[in-house]
Amino acid sequence: MLPAHGSNPEHLIKQLDMAVPEKLIDFSVNTNPFGPPAELQSVWQSLYKEIADYPDPYAKALKAGISAQEQIDGKQLLIGNGASELIHLIARMFQGRHVLIVDPTFSEYRTTCEAYGCHIASFQLNEDDGWQLNANQLSEALNGKDAVFICHPNNPTGVTYSQETLLKVIEEASNLGVYVVIDEAFYDFCIEEISMSKYVTDYRHLIILRSLTKMYALAGIRLGYIIADEAVINHLKRFQPHWSVNTLAQKLGELCIKQTAFVHQTKNNIGLERCRLFPVLKDLGYRLSPSKVNYYLLREETKKSARPLLRFLIERGIAARHTDNFIGLNGKFLRCAIRTQSDNDQLLKALKEWKSIC
């Protein structure tokens, strides 16, 4: 029973009955490897003064900032205590109903929907198809469903789908009265514009899920939001606890959404490292998912399990993300983050060494 998420690699290492290395690079977590924006480091003292009072239960200032940035009505926004809370609110909305999940993907959709008694079906993507989404096949699978979860860019593959493909699914779902939940937690790592948020006004059954901690390396803060039709937002609000989003999260969120230059630089840096890494890894004989973001799947052609490689990397101070709990991956792959050049060089060195001895 390995940990269900990346990050906190010491838990994974202890579960494998291994010693935690003195120095460890965490490739299992896929937040921004360059850390938070520099501007955030200069405001900690003023933020400390904010926590004496209760937080704004409506997160009005943050909501106004996101509303202006996304050019949507504030009534179409719901701020939450991280994507995890928002997934719980969505799952509760479909309690006991029929849900389709596009796999392999983030395990929280399934575990949370199971907790609310949903009847879950899986639509599985295939490595041989480049992990791409077939709109016709998915549209057929929507019959009898109340909602479908699509992670875009997908976690753990890092693959994106064309807007034409997603629109076809959204239109068919709308005709059938099926809600489409698109998790865009990593959309801002893509150089291309891939968000479907602009279609929320046209499709009342479309729900967009976002995270504000991946890009800004603030996973411990817990902050995310939903973009959806006002009626959906009002429905979800009924399930959300009062003061769900703390003051520090709100204030940091207000600062983060202004960091456009930081986001642009991160995209470029990640893109350059991805272009540098992938050809080398392929030349070494590893198979990779065609990722467009800051993580990717890696496996060896002939190996049935990535567990030996996972242990080998840990012994060399590198923690990768296992894939035992991803539907359809069955532990054959590792998910690796794209980190700084020096960190990535350490990973390359270890993967070259593995090839020379295995």
Secondary structure as GFF3:
##gff-version 3
##sequence-region A 1 358
A	DSSP	alpha_helix	9	15	.	.	.	ID=ss1
A	DSSP	beta_strand	25	26	.	.	.	ID=ss2
A	DSSP	alpha_helix	38	41	.	.	.	ID=ss3
A	DSSP	alpha_helix	44	50	.	.	.	ID=ss4
A	DSSP	alpha_helix	60	70	.	.	.	ID=ss5
A	DSSP	three_ten_helix	74	76	.	.	.	ID=ss6
A	DSSP	beta_strand	77	80	.	.	.	ID=ss7
A	DSSP	alpha_helix	82	93	.	.	.	ID=ss8
A	DSSP	beta_strand	98	103	.	.	.	ID=ss9
A	DSSP	alpha_helix	108	115	.	.	.	ID=ss10
A	DSSP	beta_strand	119	124	.	.	.	ID=ss11
A	DSSP	three_ten_helix	127	129	.	.	.	ID=ss12
A	DSSP	alpha_helix	135	141	.	.	.	ID=ss13
A	DSSP	beta_strand	147	151	.	.	.	ID=ss14
A	DSSP	alpha_helix	163	176	.	.	.	ID=ss15
A	DSSP	beta_strand	179	183	.	.	.	ID=ss16
A	DSSP	three_ten_helix	187	189	.	.	.	ID=ss17
A	DSSP	three_ten_helix	197	199	.	.	.	ID=ss18
A	DSSP	beta_strand	206	211	.	.	.	ID=ss19
A	DSSP	beta_strand	224	228	.	.	.	ID=ss20
A	DSSP	alpha_helix	230	237	.	.	.	ID=ss21
A	DSSP	alpha_helix	247	256	.	.	.	ID=ss22
A	DSSP	alpha_helix	260	283	.	.	.	ID=ss23
A	DSSP	beta_strand	286	288	.	.	.	ID=ss24
A	DSSP	beta_strand	295	300	.	.	.	ID=ss25
A	DSSP	alpha_helix	307	315	.	.	.	ID=ss26
A	DSSP	beta_strand	318	319	.	.	.	ID=ss27
A	DSSP	beta_strand	321	322	.	.	.	ID=ss28
A	DSSP	beta_strand	334	337	.	.	.	ID=ss29
A	DSSP	alpha_helix	341	357	.	.	.	ID=ss30
###
